[in-house]
Amino acid sequence: MVAVLAVEMASNWRVNAVAPTWTPTGLWRELTADQVVQQATNFAQGVPMKRVATKEEVASAYLYLMQNDFVTGQVFHVDGGVDLSVK
């Protein structure tokens, strides 16, 4: 959808998206602190970076896409390499 919208709305608008993976934010407020730590630990084991993203790292992706006027039609993955094979 991002690519199609970017083409349709060019040259007046840019369309991009940020695709973060598991990040400890307020969205997980229904979990206890221990459950959040356990979720983060479980996720980190399967990611090449061996950790979860910080809110600041995810926010920096949004800032980059907002500040660079020559980027459009992109889905910016902030995921620690989750789709890469981990050996």
Sequence and secondary structure as in RCSB ss.txt:
>XXXX:A:sequence
MVAVLAVEMASNWRVNAVAPTWTPTGLWRELTADQVVQQATNFAQGVPMKRVATKEEVASAYLYLMQNDFVTGQV
FHVDGGVDLSVK
>XXXX:A:secstr
 HHHHHHHHTTT    EEEE S  SGGGTTS HHHHHHHHHHHHHTSTTSS   HHHHHHHHHHHHH TT  S E
EEESTTTTS   
